[in-house]
């Protein structure tokens, strides 16, 4: 959908300058597309985009999880558990927009704990459109349930607290795809 700077400025009762600046920021975040000759339009997020994000997200989030494990504190773990609890509560009440907000906060907290600011910014830039589209357009996997959502995030918490023998890579794969465990051939459905 095309976005008209004058119409947006008029609707918000502000000048076109701040509208253009905001649209340029949204373009940098991947939420709108800017074309020199055609202006701004809402970005599309296709199934192919979702797979591309997953392919890049996997190694980056694996690294972030490994870095966070070396630096995590009991206070960090309590905060992550609280974020997960809020996320699950909202999911169970079918408040998916709010649930997605806490899901993003959960992951962003892990990225920050790792201490690599470039990695954190890269993941934030990569995942912002994904979380936004998941929230606004209710993009989710058909098999997602409150139990699976909980298991995915508990896997991260168990890894971070050293309560699991799974690797960071296995935890991230569990979160974004189907994994066959090398040891027993069991699958984690995602």
Buried (B, 14 or more C-beta within 10 A) or exposed (E): EEBEBEEBBEEEEEEEEEBBEBBEEBBEBBBBBBEEEEBBBEBEBEEEBBEEBBEEBBEBBBBBBBBBBEEBEEEBBEBBBEBBEBBBBBBEEEEBEBBBBBBBBBBBBBBBBBEBEEBBEBBBEBBBBBBBBBBBEEBBBEEEEEEBBBBBBBBBBBBBBEEBEBEBBBBBBBBBBEBEEEEEEEEBEB
